[in-house]
Amino acid sequence: MAINSNGEHFYQNKLLLDPAEASFLDLILFLVSSNIKSRGFIECHEEHITLRNFNGRFIVFISLLVQKILLLFRKPMAIIGKALEMWLNLLLCNGGFFKLLLNILKGKVVKTPDRSSAEFTSAIGNVDLRVELDKKTRPGDEKYKASLSWMAAKLAYENGAFVESIVKDHWNMRFLGFFDFWNGETSLSYVVGRFYLFIKYIKCIVVR
C-alpha cells in the first residue's frame, strides 16, 4: 500500500486503481456489488462514500474499462506511433514527399532518419516546428518564465541530442544534462525523461 512520508495512506480520500490487475469479469462484479474489500485492483479507504452507490461505481467502472482497452492496444499503438515518427522524419530529412519520390526514381541515396541524432524530432515536434523562444520577452519579464516553461515542456518529448542542440545553439543557455529514470510509481516499463538547463538564476527542470 502506498504510504506518504507522514505514514498516512495517500489515497485516504482518493482511489488507487490498477487496471492491469483487473479482468473484465472483475469489472462486472465490481459494478454490481458494493463489496470492494476483495477487489485486488482497487485500493481506497474503507469508508469511501463514492463506492457505496451505483453511480459512483459506474464512473470507476468506465475509467477502468477505458484504461483496460488502452492497455490492450498499447503495443500496436506504439508501433504505429514509431512508424509515423519515422515517416515524418524521412520526409523532413529528404526535403519533403516529392523530393523523396524524385530521389527514389532517380536512384539517388535516400537519407535514413537516426532516432538518436539531433535532427530527429517526435510527432509533436513535427506538428509544431518552432524551437526559438519568444523574442519579445527577456529574462526578468513577467511572461518570460511562462514562455520558457511552455517551450521546454514541448522540447521534453525529444531525444537527448535534439534537446542539447536546441538549448545550446538556439536558446544560448547552459545545458546541464539529459537523463532517463524508471518511473517506479506507475510501471517499470516506462521511462521518464528529464533535462536540466541553466540561465542566470533560473534552473528549469522538465519531466515528460
C-alpha positions, 0 to 999 in steps of 0.5 A: 500500500502506498504510504506518504512520508507522514505514514498516512495512506495517500489515497485516504480520500482518493482511489488507487486503481490498477487496471492491469490487475483487473479482468473484465469479469472483475469489472462486472462484479465490481459494478454490481456489488458494493463489496470492494474489500476483495477487489485486488485492483482497487485500493481506497479507504474503507469508508469511501462514500463514492463506492457505496452507490451505483453511480459512483461505481459506474464512473470507476467502472468506465475509467477502468474499462477505458484504461483496460482497452488502452492497455490492450492496444498499447503495443500496436499503438506504439508501433504505429506511433514509431512508424509515423515518427519515422515517416515524418522524419524521412520526409523532413530529412529528404526535403519533403514527399516529392523530393523523396519520390524524385530521389527514389526514381532517380536512384539517388541515396535516400537519407535514413532518419537516426532516432538518436541524432539531433535532427530527429524530432517526435510527432509533436515536434513535427506538428509544431516546428518552432524551437526559438523562444519568444523574442519579445520577452527577456529574462526578468519579464513577467511572461518570460518564465511562462514562455520558457516553461511552455517551450521546454515542456514541448522540447521534453518529448525529444531525444537527448541530442535534439534537446542539447542542440536546441538549448545550446545553439538556439536558446544560448543557455547552459545545458546541464544534462539529459537523463532517463529514470524508471518511473517506479510509481506507475510501471517499470516499463516506462521511462521518464525523461528529464533535462536540466538547463541553466540561465542566470538564476533560473534552473528549469527542470522538465519531466515528460 
